[in-house]
């Protein structure tokens, strides 16, 4: 497999993630909103680093959560308590990343937004 094919598979996975997961579509909207807000509020390079790291963490967690769920469902289509716990923990990783991203967005975007409206 050449490098171009590996990128093709990765983008196919990203498209699958967005098409098949409602939460990924929410993350996409949130990502776009943060990018637009960051541009409009002219955040600094350091602030962009924080926002980008937070958004990336959410996307990575969502992708890994989806991969774990898909694999678990393929391996054990019937209910299994250990698989249910693994899926719950993977979902918790997304929640943790998303909450962290919200906190970072509030810290970075909150003050300039408040100064525009107060």
C-alpha positions in Angstrom: 0.0 0.0 0.0 1.4 3.4 -0.9 1.2 6.6 1.1 -1.6 8.0 -1.1 -3.8 5.0 -0.4 -3.3 5.4 3.3 -4.5 9.0 3.1 -7.4 7.8 1.0 -8.4 5.3 3.7 -8.0 7.9 6.5 -10.3 10.4 4.7 -12.8 7.6 4.0 -12.8 6.9 7.7 -13.3 10.6 8.5 -16.2 10.7 6.0 -17.7 7.6 7.6 -17.3 9.1 11.0 -19.2 12.3 10.1 -21.9 10.5 8.0 -22.6 7.8 10.6 -22.3 9.5 13.9 -24.7 12.3 14.9 -22.3 13.5 17.6 -19.6 13.9 15.0 -21.9 16.2 13.1 -22.4 18.2 16.3 -18.6 18.3 16.8 -18.3 19.5 13.2 -20.7 22.4 13.8 -18.9 23.3 17.0 -15.6 23.2 15.3 -16.8 25.5 12.5 -18.4 27.9 15.1 -15.1 28.1 17.1 -13.1 28.7 13.9 -15.4 31.4 12.8 -15.5 33.0 16.3 -11.7 32.8 16.4 -11.3 34.6 13.1 -13.9 37.3 13.9 -12.4 37.8 17.4 -8.8 37.8 16.0 -7.5 35.4 18.6 -3.7 35.2 19.0 -1.5 32.4 17.8 -1.2 31.0 21.3 -5.0 31.0 21.6 -5.3 29.3 18.3 -3.0 26.6 19.6 -5.2 26.0 22.6 -8.4 25.9 20.5 -6.8 23.6 17.9 -5.5 21.2 20.5 -9.0 21.1 22.2 -10.8 20.6 19.0 -8.3 17.9 17.9 -8.7 16.1 21.2 -12.5 15.9 20.7 -12.2 14.6 17.2 -9.6 12.0 18.2 -11.8 10.8 21.1 -14.9 10.6 18.9 -13.0 8.7 16.2 -11.6 6.2 18.7 -14.9 5.8 20.4 -16.6 5.1 17.1 -13.8 2.6 16.2 -14.2 0.8 19.5 -18.0 0.6 19.2 -17.8 -0.7 15.6 -15.2 -3.3 16.5 -17.0 -4.4 19.7 -20.3 -4.8 17.8 -18.5 -6.9 15.1 -16.8 -9.1 17.7 -19.8 -9.5 19.9 -23.2 -8.6 18.5 -24.9 -9.9 21.6 -24.8 -8.0 24.8 -21.7 -8.6 26.9 -21.2 -6.7 30.2 -17.4 -6.2 29.6 -18.0 -4.8 26.1 -20.8 -2.5 27.4 -18.3 -1.2 30.0 -15.6 -0.6 27.4 -18.1 1.3 25.2 -19.1 3.4 28.2 -15.5 4.2 29.0 -14.8 5.2 25.4 -17.9 7.4 25.4 -16.6 9.0 28.6 -13.4 9.9 26.9 -15.4 11.9 24.3 -17.3 13.6 27.2 -14.1 14.5 29.0 -12.5 15.9 25.8 -15.6 17.8 25.0 -15.9 19.3 28.4 -12.3 20.3 28.3 -12.8 21.9 24.9 -15.8 23.9 26.2 -13.7 25.2 29.1 -10.9 26.2 26.8 -13.4 27.9 24.4 -14.9 29.8 27.3 -11.5 30.9 28.5 -10.2 32.0 25.1 -13.4 33.3 23.4 -15.4 34.4 26.5 -13.5 37.6 27.4 -13.4 39.1 23.8 -17.1 38.2 23.3 -18.1 39.8 26.6 -16.1 43.0 25.8 -18.1 43.3 22.6 -21.5 43.0 24.3 -20.8 44.7 27.7 
